[in-house]
Amino acid sequence: MTNFFTTSIGRKILMSVTGLFLIMFLLVHLTVNSMILFDGTGDLFNRAAHFMATTPLIKVVEPLLAIGLLAHFLIASLITFQNQRNRNVTYGAFGRYEARNASQGSTWASRNMYILGTVIIVFLVIHLINFFWKMKFTGDPLLSEVIINGEHMENAYALVTGLFINWKWSVALYVVGAIALGLHLYHGVWSAFQTLGWSNKKWRKILNVIGVLFSTLLALGYAIIPLYVMIRSMI
C-alpha cells in the first residue's frame, strides 16, 4: 500500500479522492452561505451557521477537511514539480532530446492548475482569518449574541455581511477567488473521474459538460453572495 502511494498513479488517485472530498465540502458550504440570499433578517443564515458550529459530526469533519486540503496541496506540489522537471523533453528521432509543446491539446486551466490552486489557498487563508478564526477563537463585536426562536447564538450574519458592506475591496477579492475556484474545478472534476477510471470515450464528453456546469455553478454561487450583499447595502 505504501508503494502504491509513492507511484505517479497512486499520487494522482489520492489527489482525486481528496479533491472530490473537498468538493463535497464546497457544496455544503455554499448551501449554508446561500441562506444570505433568501433572508434579509439574517435569521436563516444564523440558524444554519449555528447548526454547523454545534453539530458533533461537523467537529469530526473539520480536522478531516484540514488533512484532506493539506494532502491535496502537497501531492499537487509534488506532481507539479515532477512534471516541470520531466516535460519539455522527449527523445528525438536522431538520438537527441527535443523540446515538446506542453500546451498542445490542453486547456489554459489544465496547464495552470497549480497556480489556480495556490490562489485558492491564499484566498482560503484570508477567508479563515476573516470568519473562522474570529468565530472559533478571538471573537468580534459583530458576533454579539442574538436569540432566534428562543435559542441563543452568535450573529454570524452581521460578521459576514459587515465585511462586504464596510470593505468593498473584499468583494473584489472574493469574486477573484470564486473565478479561480471555478477554473480549477473546470479541469479538476472530470480529471478526477478520469483518474479513478470512471471515464471513457462515451462518458468523456458528458463528464466534461458536468465539469463545466458544476464549476460554473459554484463560481457564480460564491461570487454572487458578496456582490449581492454589497449592492443591497447601496440601494
C-alpha positions in Angstrom: 0.0 0.0 0.0 2.9 2.4 0.8 4.5 1.7 -2.5 1.2 2.4 -4.3 1.1 6.0 -3.0 4.7 6.6 -4.0 3.9 5.9 -7.6 2.6 8.5 -10.0 -0.8 6.9 -10.5 -1.1 6.4 -6.7 -0.5 10.1 -6.0 -3.0 11.1 -8.7 -5.6 8.8 -7.3 -5.1 10.2 -3.8 -5.3 13.7 -5.2 -8.5 12.9 -7.0 -10.1 11.4 -3.9 -9.1 14.3 -1.7 -10.3 16.7 -4.4 -13.8 15.1 -4.6 -14.0 15.1 -0.8 -13.2 18.9 -0.8 -15.8 19.4 -3.5 -18.5 17.9 -1.2 -17.5 20.4 1.4 -17.7 23.3 -1.1 -21.3 22.3 -1.9 -22.3 22.2 1.8 -20.5 25.5 2.5 -22.2 27.2 -0.5 -25.6 25.8 0.6 -25.2 27.4 4.1 -23.9 30.7 2.6 -26.7 30.9 0.1 -29.1 31.5 3.1 -27.9 35.1 3.0 -29.7 35.5 -0.4 -33.1 34.3 0.9 -33.5 36.1 4.2 -32.6 39.7 4.7 -33.1 39.4 8.5 -30.1 37.0 8.8 -32.1 34.5 11.0 -31.9 31.8 8.4 -28.2 32.1 7.9 -27.5 32.4 11.6 -29.5 29.2 12.3 -27.6 27.4 9.6 -24.3 28.6 10.8 -25.2 27.7 14.4 -26.2 24.2 13.3 -22.8 23.8 11.5 -20.9 25.1 14.6 -22.6 22.9 17.2 -23.2 19.6 15.3 -20.8 16.9 16.6 -20.4 15.4 13.1 -19.1 18.7 11.8 -16.5 18.9 14.6 -15.2 15.5 13.4 -15.2 16.6 9.7 -13.3 19.8 10.3 -9.9 18.2 11.0 -10.5 15.7 8.2 -11.0 18.7 5.8 -7.7 20.2 7.0 -5.9 17.0 6.4 -7.6 16.5 3.0 -6.7 20.0 1.9 -3.1 19.7 3.1 -2.7 16.3 1.4 -4.3 17.6 -1.8 -1.9 20.6 -1.9 1.2 18.7 -1.0 0.6 15.9 -3.6 -0.2 18.6 -6.2 3.1 20.3 -5.4 5.0 17.0 -5.8 3.3 16.1 -9.1 3.8 19.7 -10.5 7.5 19.6 -9.5 8.0 16.2 -11.3 6.1 17.4 -14.4 8.1 20.6 -14.6 11.3 18.5 -14.4 10.3 16.0 -17.0 8.2 17.9 -19.5 9.7 19.9 -22.4 11.9 17.0 -23.4 11.3 13.8 -25.5 13.7 11.5 -27.2 14.1 12.6 -30.8 14.3 10.5 -34.0 18.1 11.2 -34.3 19.0 10.2 -30.8 18.8 13.7 -29.1 16.4 15.4 -26.8 14.0 17.9 -28.4 11.6 20.4 -26.9 7.9 19.4 -26.6 5.0 21.7 -26.9 3.3 21.2 -23.5 0.3 23.4 -24.4 -0.8 21.3 -27.4 -4.2 19.6 -26.8 -4.6 21.1 -23.3 -6.7 24.0 -21.9 -5.4 27.0 -20.0 -7.0 25.8 -16.8 -5.3 22.3 -17.1 -1.9 23.9 -17.7 -2.3 26.2 -14.7 -4.0 24.0 -12.1 -1.2 24.6 -9.6 -1.2 28.3 -9.9 -5.0 28.4 -9.6 -4.7 26.1 -6.6 -2.2 28.4 -5.0 -4.5 31.4 -5.5 -7.3 29.4 -3.8 -5.1 28.6 -0.9 -4.2 32.2 -0.4 -7.8 33.2 -0.6 -8.8 30.4 1.8 -6.3 31.7 4.4 -7.7 35.2 4.2 -11.3 33.7 4.4 -10.4 31.7 7.6 -8.9 34.9 9.2 -11.9 36.9 8.3 -14.5 34.4 9.7 -13.4 31.1 11.1 -10.7 32.4 13.3 -13.0 35.1 14.8 -15.9 32.7 15.3 -13.7 30.0 16.9 -11.1 31.9 18.8 -10.8 35.7 19.0 -14.5 36.8 18.7 -15.7 40.0 17.2 -18.1 42.8 18.3 -20.3 41.9 15.3 -20.8 38.4 16.7 -22.8 39.7 19.6 -25.4 37.1 20.7 -28.8 37.0 19.1 -31.9 35.0 20.1 -33.8 33.2 17.4 -36.8 31.1 18.3 -35.7 31.1 21.9 -32.2 29.8 21.1 -29.0 31.8 21.8 -26.4 32.0 19.0 -23.7 34.3 17.6 -24.7 36.8 14.9 -22.6 35.3 12.1 -24.8 37.1 9.6 -23.6 40.5 10.9 -19.9 39.4 10.7 -20.2 38.1 7.1 -22.3 40.9 5.7 -20.4 43.6 7.6 -17.2 42.7 5.8 -18.7 43.1 2.3 -20.5 46.3 3.3 -17.7 48.1 5.0 -14.8 46.8 2.9 -15.6 47.0 -0.8 -12.2 45.6 -1.8 -13.1 42.3 0.0 -15.9 41.9 -2.6 -13.4 42.0 -5.4 -11.1 39.6 -3.6 -14.0 37.1 -3.1 -15.0 37.4 -6.8 -11.4 36.7 -7.9 -11.3 33.7 -5.5 -14.6 32.4 -6.9 -13.3 32.7 -10.5 -10.1 30.9 -9.6 -12.1 28.2 -7.9 -14.4 27.8 -11.0 -11.4 27.5 -13.4 -9.7 25.0 -11.0 -12.8 22.8 -10.8 -13.5 23.1 -14.6 -10.5 20.8 -15.2 -10.4 19.1 -11.8 -13.9 17.5 -11.8 -13.7 15.4 -15.0 -9.9 14.9 -14.4 -10.7 13.2 -11.1 -13.3 10.9 -12.6 -10.8 10.0 -15.4 -8.1 9.2 -12.9 -10.4 7.0 -10.9 -11.3 5.1 -14.1 -14.8 6.4 -14.4 -14.3 8.0 -17.8 -14.1 6.6 -21.3 -14.8 7.8 -24.9 -18.5 7.7 -24.3 -18.5 9.4 -20.9 -15.7 11.9 -21.5 -17.9 14.5 -23.2 -20.7 14.0 -20.6 -18.2 14.4 -17.7 -16.7 17.5 -19.4 -20.2 19.1 -19.6 -20.8 18.1 -15.9 -17.5 19.7 -15.1 -18.4 23.0 -16.9 -21.8 23.2 -15.3 -20.6 22.3 -11.8 -17.7 24.7 -11.8 -19.8 27.5 -13.2 -22.5 26.9 -10.6 -20.0 27.0 -7.7 -18.1 30.0 -9.1 -21.3 32.0 -9.6 -22.7 31.0 -6.3 -19.6 32.1 -4.3 -19.3 35.3 -6.4 -23.0 36.3 -6.2 -23.2 36.4 -2.4 -20.7 39.2 -1.7 -21.9 41.1 -4.7 -25.5 40.8 -3.6 -24.7 42.0 -0.1 -22.7 45.0 -1.3 -25.3 46.0 -3.9 -28.2 45.7 -1.5 -26.4 47.9 1.0 -26.1 50.6 -1.6 -29.7 50.6 -2.7 
